[in-house]
Amino acid sequence: MFFEERNLQDKIESNEKKIKGLEQLVEGLDRDTKELFNEIQLSPDEIHQFISNKKNFTDSEWEQLQEQRKSADEKVKRELSAVTDPRIVKETMASSKNIQRHWLHVR
């Protein structure tokens, strides 16, 4: 039982390190994005309005833009669904203490 708790704690610590690394990456991307907007002298709202207007694109460009938007949305959903919450894992492990070793796990 001690090893299971230790492995869980190691996984939680590992996930926390990954989260901190991702937070730093996001902060860097935010900085880069702000610099880009300052260089081109446009706001995110202005860019959003431009790319949301079909009149600004040919039909083939519009289709490509919609496909890229759909692909990006799916990627974000997939990656967000893959993230595990360490608190939920910890609660699940705590609630499974009543399970006997000879019991079979059935889904």
C-alpha positions in Angstrom: 0.0 0.0 0.0 2.9 2.3 0.8 4.4 1.9 -2.7 1.0 2.7 -4.3 0.7 5.9 -2.4 4.3 6.8 -3.2 3.8 6.1 -6.9 0.7 8.3 -6.8 2.5 11.1 -5.0 5.3 10.8 -7.6 2.8 11.1 -10.4 1.1 14.1 -8.8 4.5 15.8 -8.4 5.4 15.0 -12.0 2.1 16.4 -13.3 2.6 19.5 -11.2 6.0 20.0 -12.8 4.5 19.6 -16.2 1.7 22.0 -15.4 4.3 24.6 -14.3 6.2 24.1 -17.5 3.1 24.6 -19.5 2.2 27.7 -17.6 5.6 29.1 -18.4 5.1 28.2 -22.1 1.7 29.9 -22.1 3.2 33.0 -20.5 5.9 33.1 -23.2 3.3 32.7 -26.0 1.3 35.5 -24.5 4.3 37.8 -24.5 5.1 36.9 -28.1 1.5 37.4 -29.1 1.4 40.9 -27.5 4.6 41.8 -29.2 3.2 40.7 -32.6 0.0 42.7 -32.1 2.1 45.8 -31.2 4.2 45.3 -34.3 1.3 45.0 -36.7 -0.8 47.6 -34.8 -3.9 45.5 -34.7 -6.0 44.3 -31.8 -7.2 40.7 -31.4 -10.7 41.9 -31.9 -9.9 43.5 -35.3 -8.2 40.3 -36.4 -11.2 38.2 -35.2 -13.6 40.5 -37.1 -11.5 40.2 -40.3 -11.2 36.4 -40.2 -14.9 36.0 -39.3 -16.1 37.8 -42.4 -16.4 35.5 -45.4 -16.2 38.4 -47.8 -12.5 38.9 -47.0 -11.6 35.5 -48.5 -12.1 33.5 -51.7 -14.3 30.4 -51.3 -11.3 28.0 -51.2 -9.5 30.2 -48.6 -12.7 30.3 -46.5 -13.0 26.5 -46.6 -9.4 26.1 -45.6 -9.8 28.5 -42.8 -12.9 26.7 -41.5 -11.1 23.3 -41.7 -8.1 24.7 -39.8 -10.5 26.2 -37.2 -12.3 22.9 -36.8 -9.0 21.0 -36.5 -7.6 23.4 -33.9 -10.9 23.1 -31.9 -10.7 19.3 -32.0 -7.0 19.3 -31.0 -7.7 21.6 -28.0 -10.7 19.4 -26.9 -8.6 16.3 -27.2 -5.7 17.7 -25.3 -7.9 19.1 -22.5 -9.7 15.7 -22.1 -6.3 14.0 -21.7 -5.4 16.1 -18.7 -6.0 14.3 -15.4 -6.8 16.2 -12.3 -4.5 15.0 -9.5 -7.1 15.8 -6.8 -9.6 13.5 -8.5 -7.0 10.7 -8.7 -6.1 11.2 -5.0 -9.8 11.1 -4.0 -10.4 8.0 -6.1 -7.4 6.2 -4.5 -8.5 7.3 -1.0 -12.0 5.9 -1.6 -10.6 2.6 -3.0 -9.0 1.7 0.4 -12.1 -0.4 1.1 -11.4 -2.7 -1.8 -10.0 -6.1 -0.8 -7.0 -7.5 -2.7 -8.9 -10.6 -3.8 -11.7 -8.6 -5.5 -11.7 -8.4 -9.3 -12.0 -5.0 -11.0 -14.9 -4.9 -13.3 -16.0 -2.0 -15.4 
